[in-house]
Amino acid sequence: MKDRSALPGSGSRPAAGLADLAQLVRAPAALSVPGDVLAGAAAAGRPLGARTFGVMGSSVCLYWAGMALNDYADATIDAVERPERPVPSGRVPRRTALAVAGALTAGGLALAAASGGRHNLLGALPLAGAVWAYDLKLKSTPAGPAAMACARALDVLAGALAAAGRGPDRTPGTGTALLRGAVPAALVGAHTYTLTALSRHEVSGAPARLPAATLAASTATALAAALPALRTATAHRAGSGGATGVSPSAAARAAVVAAGALAYLGSYGTAQARAVREPSGENLRRAVGAGILGLMPLQAALTARSGATAAAAALGVVHPLARRLARRISPT
């Protein structure tokens, strides 16, 4: 058995600083998390509320926990492949990364319970389990991409659950909320699968067929997100007989959905196309970074498609901010 004291970051080290901890948890990348919850809640019919915001905070904590746990689990590998990361560089002790992961997981579950009780915990507990299972066991197996896709889909469904059972009138039950959230969960999961598949080759590079396949899947995901709203707008136009045209709400919804889908392909799709031309580790790493933040316009499209146009537009505004912050702290 290996001596754990020989592992990077396991010895006696100075206390980690806030900047080091922010890099450990990839702090700006967490801006991609609330949109999962919002897309699920919007699909269930109740996009905003105290429960929804509570689940957003819980999911951010669990996302950060997963990042810290990832670096704890990958300490020996990162010492060779990613020595600049906080744990292998010695800026964050390995045991501190594990403690941060545990504390953030506990905080995320506590926040879920405090903000929504049973409904929110029903979403947070499976999500926390999926995060820990992926980082500690499944990441390096063939099931890794599917496991991460499942975790992200569970985050969307947690948002749908937050919208369930809020009151006596027009409130979806748990089963109805989950059914309504299934489509956005599947599309977010499909995106995450492509992202995780690419992330396995960030150091060594990959055959061009891999980014070509993920680009095709991303294009299909964008079309699946956008086409229903665009079809609705077309139906409004046809039904009006040319007299009044598309209703303002339908036009606004279709515009935000289309803008979100195009922004998604413009960021993540462009980075993948570059990787197809030259599938080096550097280009794949850039595609992964673009995909982490590129999820936000996809979330905006899904949220607008469910009728929450203003909330979706707010997600679109946050996306450029997240990209700017990512230049200071890498999301990968």
N, C-alpha and C positions, 0 to 999 in steps of 0.2 A: 504493500500500500504506500502511496506517495505521502511524503511529509507535507501537511497542509501549510506549514510555515514557509515552504519553498514556493508556494503559489504566489503570483503577483498580488500585492496589496494585503497579504495575510499577516504580515509582521507588524511591529510597532511603528506607527506613522503619526505625523501631526494631524490634528483635527482638520477635516475637510472644510473648505470655505464655501460660501454660498454659490459663487461662480462655478466651482467644481461640481457641486451638487446639481446645479442647473444643467450642466453638460451631461452629468450622469443620467438624468431623467429625460434628456432632450426636451427641455421645458417648452420651447415654442411649438414643437410638434403636437402638443396637447391641444392646440387651437383647432386641430382637425377632429377632436373628439365630440364636442357638443353638437355638431351637425348630425352625427349618427342618431343621437337621442331626439333631436328636433325632427328629423325625417320620420322616425318611428311614431312620435307623438302626433305629428301632422297627419300621417296616414290613418291613425286611429281617430282623428277628428278633434283633438284637443292639443294644439301645438304648444301653448304656453300656460304656465301655472307653477305654483310652488313645488309640486311634485316633480315636474319636468326639470326645473332648475336644480332641484336636489339631486336628481339622477345625473344631470350634467356634471355637477361637482363630484359626485361619486365616481363617475366614469373617468374623469380626469385623474383622480387619485389612483384608480386601478391601472390606467395607462402608464402613469409615471412609475407605479410599482413594477409593472412589467418591464420597463426600460432598465430600472435598477437591477431587477432580478436577472435580466438578460446579461448584464455586464458581470454580475456575480458568477453566473453559470459559465460564461465564456472567458473567464479570466486567463486561463492558460492559452487558449487559442488566440485571444486578442493580443497577448504578449508578443506573438509572432506576426499576426496579420494586421492588427490595429493598435500598435503600441502607443498612439497618441491619446487613446481614450483614458478617462480618469483613473480607472482601476489599474491597468497595466503600467501606466505612467507613474503610479505611486501617489497621485494626488488625492485619491479616495481609497482607504483601506478596503479590502475585499469584504471583510465582515461588516463594515459600515454599509456597503451596498446592499447586503442581505438585510440588515436592520432597517434601512430605508424602505426596502420593498415590503417588509412585514408591517411597518408602521403605516405606510400609505394604504396597504390593503385593509388593515383594520380601520383606518380613517374612512376609506371609501365605503365599507360596509356600514359603519356607524352613521355616516351621512345619509346613506340610502334609507336606513331604518328610521332615522329621525325625521326625514322629509316625507316619507310615504308609507312607513310600516311594511305590512305584508306584501303589498304590490311591488314596491320598490326593491325589497329584499329578494323577491322572486326573480327579478332580473339581475340583481347585483351578485348573488351567490354563484350562479352558474358562470357568470362572466369572470369572477375572481378565480374560480376553479380552472377555467379554460386558460387563463393567463399563466397560472403557475404550472399547469400540466405542459403547456407549450414550451415554456422556458427551461424547465427542469428535465423534461423527458422527450417531448415530441419534436422539438425544433429540428434536430439533425436526422430525423427519420423521414421516410417517404410521405408520411402523414402530416409533415410539418406545415406545408402551405394550406392544406384543408383545415388543420387545427386553428391556424391564425385567422383564416376566413370565417370559421365558425365563431371565434371570439368577437370579431367585428360585427357579424350578423347578430349575435346576442346583444351587443350594445344597442343596435337599432331596435330590437325587440324590447329591450329594457325601457326605451322611450315610449313604445306602444303600451306597455304595461302601466307606465306612469299615467297614461290617459284613461285607464280603465277604472270604472267604479267610483267616479268622483261625485256623483250626485244622482237624484232621481230622474232627471229629465235628459233625454238624448245622450246618455252616457253609455259607451260601449262596455259590455262585459269583458271578462278576461279573455275568453275564447275569441270573441269578435275582434278585440283589439289586436290579438296575435295574428289573426287571419289578415287583417288590414295591413299590418306591418310586414307581412311576409315578402311582398314584392320589393320594397326598398331594402329589406334585410338581405334578400338574395342578390340584389345588384351591388350593394356595398360589399357583400361577401365575395362576389365574383371579382370586383376590383382588387380586394385584398389578396385574393389567391394569386393574381398576376404579380402583384407587388412582392409578395413573399417568394415566389418562384424566382424573380429577378434578384432578390437580395441574397440568395445563396451563391451568387457569382460575382459579388461586388469586388472581390480581391483578384480572382483568377481570370475573370472574363468568361464568356460562354459562346457556343456556336450561334451564328446569326439567326438560326431558326427559332431560338428561344425568345428573343425580343420581338421577332416577327409574329410569333404565336400570341404573345401577350398584347401586342398592338392590335391584332385582329380582335381579341377578346375585349379590349378596352373600347374599341370602336363599336362593337356590338352592345356593350353595356351603355354607352352614351346614347345610342339609337333607341334602346329599350326604355331608357329614362325619358327621352324627349318626345318620341312619336305620339304617345297618347294625348298629351296636351296640344301638340300641333294638329292632331286629327280633330280634337274638339274645336279648336279655333276655325279649322276649315269647315266643319259642320255648321258652326254658327254663321259663317259667311254664306254657305249654300242655303241655309234655312231662311236667311233674311231676304232672299230674293233680290239682293242688291240694293234694298231700300235703306236699311240702317247699318249694314255691315256687321262686323264682329262687336259683341258687347265689350265695353271698356274693361271689365274684370277678366273676361276670357282673353282679350288681347294682351293685357298686362301679364297674366299668368303664362301665356304662351311665350311672350318675350323673355321673361325671366328663366323659364325652362330652357329655351333655346340658347340663351346667353350662358347659362350654367353648363350645358352640354358642350358648347363650343369652347368655353374656357377650360373645361376638363381635358378635351382633346388637344387644345392649344398648348397646355403645359405638359401633361403626362404623355400625350400622344407624340408630341414633337420630340421629347426626350427619348422615347422608345424608338422613334424613327432614326434618330441619331445613333442609337445603339445597334440598330439593324445594319447601318452602313459600316460601323466600326464597333464590334461587340467587345470592347476592352473592359477591364474591371472599372476603370474610371468612368466610362460612359454608362455602364450599368449602375454604378453608384449614384451618378447624377439622375438617372431615370428613377431610381428608388426614392431619392430625395424629392423629385418632382411629383412622384406618385403619392407620397405621404401627404403633401400639402395640396396636391391636385384633387384629392378626395373632396375638398371643401366645395368647389363648384358643382361637383356631382351631387353632393348633399343638397346644395341649393336648388338644383334642378328637381330633385325628388321631393323636396319640401314644397316648392312652388306647384308641382304637379298635383299635390294633395290640397291645394287651395290656400296655403299660408304664404302668399306672395311677399308680404312685407318682411316676414321673418327670413324668407329665402334671400331677399335682396340684402338683408343685413349680413348674412353669411358671405355673400359675394363681396361685400365691402371689407370684411375681415381677411379675406384671402390674400390681398396684396400686403397687408400688414404682416401676416404670417411669413410670407416669402421674404420680406425685409428682415425680420428677426432671424430667419434661418441663415442669413449670411453671417450672423454673429455666433450662433450656436447651431451646429449641424443637426439636422433631424435624423440622421442615420447613425 
